[in-house]
Structures are given as C-alpha cells and as structure tokens.
Amino acid sequence: MNRELAETLHRYQFIADAKRAAALGLTEPEYRSMRRQSVQKFTEIIRGLMQEACTEDPVSVLPDFAASICEVAIAEARIAAKEAARREIQKRLARAGAP
C-alpha cells in the first residue's frame, strides 16, 4: 500500500471516529478506548458462544449473537422511550397546572 493511500485511510478513519464520538458525547480518544473495550468484550462473548457450540467457526454463532444484540437494543430503546414519555407527560402536566 502506498503512503498516500495509507494517509487517506487514516484520515477517513479519524473523521469517522470523531463523528461517532461526537454522537455519543465523547472525545475521540474516549471513543477509541470505549470501542477497544467493546471489541474485546464481544470477542470474549463470541469465543464463549463458539465453545458452547463446539465449533471453530465464528460465523456459525453470529446469527444467534446478532439476534441477542437486537433484542437488547429493542429492550433498551423501549425503556428509554418510556422514560422520555414519562418526562414529557410530567412537563405538560406541570404546564397545565400553572396559572
């Protein structure tokens, strides 16, 4: 790989990381640290699933793993939506009760 291409890829990755960090309210170094920890955690989980399934192929456990991630994401989104709705209702009730 030539040097110019490597620098372009590095800049692209930095910009992508900075955007993701900003979306999460983190600095870029905080984001990279969090991401590194997440990757390690997911790697351990996948290896555990592979061990349980008695397989050497990580792809064979990915559908189950992806389904679990979706289930957790949906559950968390529902919790967040209920909390946001509760706050909005309280805010509107407070406004309605004010003279």
Secondary structure, 3 states (H helix, E strand, C coil): CCHHHHHHHHHHHHHHHHHHHHHHCCCHHHHHHHHHHHHHHHHHHHHHHHHHCCCCCHHHHHHHHHHHHHHHHHHHHHHHHHHHHHHHHHHHHHHHHCC
